[in-house]
């Protein structure tokens, strides 16, 4: 498989020069503290909708009475050692698990299920990907909450979860990835807000014909673990081959748990409106390496710098993570304490440590 992989990577590399000419004008200048183009979204069946309208209020909506079987602290989220503002992640994880879980004795209407979970109707646009099934019972379990953006008063939490649906005599399991927007109240509490600010940009429509040869190789590689929305991005060719080539090269050495490619990410460099490389299929976020969640890896562990340097050598021009190795193209901030961001801006050279040309 590795031989096929290297051949596919070589084909992708040839295409990179042409891709640079086509998309160079798409990259936007970065917000302060962020790389150019960093930051994604469009629903597969279970990724949050890019076209959701945002209510005018900028305040979080108070929660209603909680469902008795699911208390606000009942989500399976356990903060990593280096998680920042873990309360925001906790509230987002609670929302996804509570809303995405119901029993046959509860109301059938999606809006009634949302209310039964203890949340107001104003959050229906955010909750919709969890409630679009006719299943009479559902159980949603958290996989990983990752930041898409964070300020003192607002956040985007990309919540990846697994939803088990019980439909008549059939059971179905799917991955859901939601961009849950959070707001901090005056007393410091984080709550889910219906306000989508900045708005999510439209992303490319799926292309017919299935995945590219490199995309198919990535989908079949056991060293690259990708949730369903990301797999759909590859199948529908929203994810470009150059960034898939970066994954392919890294997978020669590491096992990668991918969180998001295009679908399910805010799509901008939060909190700005600058278009993200995720939105145009030129970035991927990795939540764990060799089975180790980034939010829990000790900051003095050599794996962090080794992986980030390897990502630059694999072709990434922007490499974000918990630390900043010496050299060009690396960055870190509070948002990137829980994942590695690997992106490609066609006009930039790959990230490199000191003393190496790129």
N, C-alpha and C positions, 0 to 999 in steps of 0.2 A: 504493500500500500504506500509506503514511504516513497518508492520510486515513482509511482503514479502521481503522488502528491507533489514531488519536486518538479515533474514535468508540467503539472497544472500551474504551479507557482511561476515557472519560467514563462508560460504563455501569458499569465497575468502581468508579469513585469513588462513584457513587450507592449501590452495595452496601456500601461501607465502613462507613457508620454502622450498618447492621443487623449487619454482622459484628462490630463492636465490642461490641454488646450480647450477642451469643452467646458470644464467646470471651474476654471481659475477665477472667473468673475463672480462666482457664487459666494465664495468665502467672504465673511464680514469681519470687520475689526472686532477685537475682543473687548468685553467689559473689563474693568480694572481687576487684575488678579487672575484672569482667565486667559487661556490660549485662544488664538483665532479660531473661530468656528466650533469651539467645544460646546458641547451640550447635547431630542428626537420625538415623532409620534404619528401613529395612524393605527386604527384598530384592525387587527385580524379579527376573528370572531370575539376575542376576549381581551383586546387592548383598548385603552380608553380612546374615545372618539376625538379626532382632530377638529371636528366642526362643532363641538359643543358650545352653545351660547352661554355667556357668563352673565349672571345677574349683576345689576349695577352696584349693589351693596359690597363694600370692601370688608365688612366685619364678618367674623365666623358666626355660624348659625347655632344657637343653643341647642343642645341635645334634648330629646324627649326622654320619657321613662325607658330605662334599659330593659331588654328582654330578660326575664328572670333566670333563664338557663345560661345566659352568657353575660357575665358581669364585665364592667369596663376593663378589669385587669386580667381577663381570661384568655387573651390572645397568647399564642405560643412564642411571642417575641422574647428573646433573651439578648440584652444588649451585649455587643462585643466590647472587649476591654477598651478599645479606642473609639467607640461610637461617640459622636458629638451630638448634643441636644437629643439624648435618647428619648425624652418625653415626646418629641415630635414624631419619631418613628413609632413609638408605642401607640399613640393615638391613631396614626395611619393604619397600622397593622390591626388594631382593634376594629376599625371601620371595615376593612376588607373581610376579616374573618367573620364578624358579626352579620354583616349584610349578606355575605355569600353563603350563609348557613341557615337552613330552615327545615321545618318538619311538615309532614303531610297534614297535620291538624291546623296549620297556620294558613292565612289568606293566600289566594293564588295570584292576585294582582301585584305586579312589581312594586307599585307605590305603597301598597299595604304591607308588603314584606319589608320595605325600607322603614316604614313607621314602626312595625313590630320589632325591628332591630334596635329601635331607640333613636332614630335619626329623622330629621325633618325632610319634607318633600323637596325643599330647595336643593338637596344633594342628589336628586335623581339622575342628573346628567353624569355625575361622577360614578354613581353606583350602577348605571345601566349595563356595563359589560358583565357584571355579576348576576344580573337579574333577567337576562335575555333568553333563558331556557324555560321550557314548560315542565321541567322536572318537578315531581311532587315532593322530593326531598333533596337536600344538597348539604354537603359538608365542605368547607373551605379551610385549608391549612396553610399557614404562612411558610414560604420558602426563604425569602430574604427581602428586607426593605433597604433600598439604596437611595441616597440623595441624588436628586436631579438638580437641586439648587438649595441654597440656604442663606438667609440673612437674619438679622436680629428679630425681625417681625414676621417673616414669611418663609415658606419652604415648599419644595416639590419633593415628595417621597415616592419613588417608583417601587410599588409593592408587588413582588412576584409571589404568587400563591398557586396552590393546586386545588382545583374544585372537583369533587366527586358528585356526579349528578345521577339521580335514580329516576329513570323515566320508564313507567310501567314495569315490564319485566327486564328492561335493559339498564345497564349501568354504563356510564361514560366518565372518563377522567380527562380533564383539560387543564392547561396552564393559563393563568390569567395574569396580566401585567397592567397595572393601573398607575397613571400619574395622579397621585392624590395631592391636592394643594392644601397647605396648612397655613393657619394664621395664629399669631400669638396674641392673646388677650392682655388687657391691662394688668391682670394679676399674674401674668407669666404662664398661663395655661395654654397649651397648644390644642387647637381644634380644627377639624376639617372645615374648609370653607368652599362655598360654591363659586367663588370668584376665581376665574382663570386669567390671571394677570402675571406675566405677559401671556397673550393669547397663543395658542398652539398654531404654528404654520401648517399649511397644507403640505403633504409630502407626495412623492411621485406615485402615480398609479402603477399597479402591478403590470409587468410585461409578460406576454404570453410565451410559451415555449419551455417553461420550467427553468430550473437552475442552470447556470453556466457549468461547464465541466469542472472548474475549480470549486464552484458552489456545491456541486454534487459530491465532490471529494470531501469537502468540509463536513457536509451533512452525514457522511458515512464514517467519519473519523471518530473512533471511540475516545480519543484524547481531547475532543472539543465537545463539551456538553452545552447544548443550546436549548432554551425553552421554546415552546411552540410559536409564540409571536416572532421570535428571532429566526426560527427555521422558515417561517412563512416569508420573512424579508428576503431570505436567500433564495427560496423557491420562486418568488415573484420578481427577483432581480432588482429589488430596491437596494440591497447591499452590493456595493461595487467590488469587483475582483481585487483591486489593489489592497483594500483593507482585509479582505479574506486571505490574501497572500500573507499578510502579517500574522494572522492567526495560524495559518498553515506552518509557517516557519517556527513559530513559538511551540506549536504542538509536537515538533520533533523532540523537544526537551521537556516540556511541561504538560500536565493535564490542566485544562482550562474550563472553568465554570463561567459561561457568559451570562450576563444579566440582561443586556439590552443592546440592540443594534439600531434599528429605526423605530419600529412600533413600540409605543409605550413610554417614550422619553419626551420631556417638555418641548424639544425642538428648537429652543433658543438657548443662548448663554444666560441662564437665569441669574439675576432678575431682569436682564436687558432684553431687547427685542432682536439682538444680533442673531442671525441664522446660525444654527449649529451644524457641525460636520455630521452629526448623527442624522439630521433631517435630510441630508442629501446622500446618505449611504456611505459616508467616508469615515465612520468611527464606530467603535465597539467598546463596551464596558465589561470588564472581567471582575467578578465578585470574589472568586476564590482561585488559588493556584495550588495544584497538587492536593486538592481537598481542604486547603486551609483558608478560611474566610479572611479577607483582607482586613476587616475590622478587628481581628483578634491576633494578627501576626505582630510579635514584638518589634518595636521600631528600630531596634539595633540588630534585628535578624538580617543576615546578608542576603536572604532571598529577595527582599524588597529592592535593593539597589541592583542586584543581579538581573532580576526580571525586567526592571525598567530599562536598563542598558540593553538587554537582549531585545526588547521591543523596538528600540531605536535601530539596532542593527538589522532587525527584520523589516524595517522600512517605515515605521511610524515617525511622523514629523513632530507630533505633540504627544508626550507621554506624561500623564498625570498619575499621582499616587500619594501615599502617606508621607513620603520624604522627597527631597530634591537631590539627586545625585549631581556631582560636579559635571559640568558640561553644558551643551546647548540643547534646548528643546524639552527639558524636564520642568515640571512645576508641581506644586502642592498647595492645598488650602483645606479648610474644614470640610468642604464637600467631598474631597478625595481621600478621606480617611477610611472609607469603606469600600473602595474599588480602585482598579486601575483603568484609566481612560487612555485608549489608543486611537489616535486620529491621524488623518493625512490631509494636509493642505497642499494642493498640487504645486504651489509656488514656493514652498519651503523645502529645505533639505532635511533628511532624517536626523533625529536626535542622536547626538554622539557625546561620549565622555571627552575630557580634555586631551589634547595631543593627537586627536584623530580627525581626519578630514571627512567630510560627508558629501 
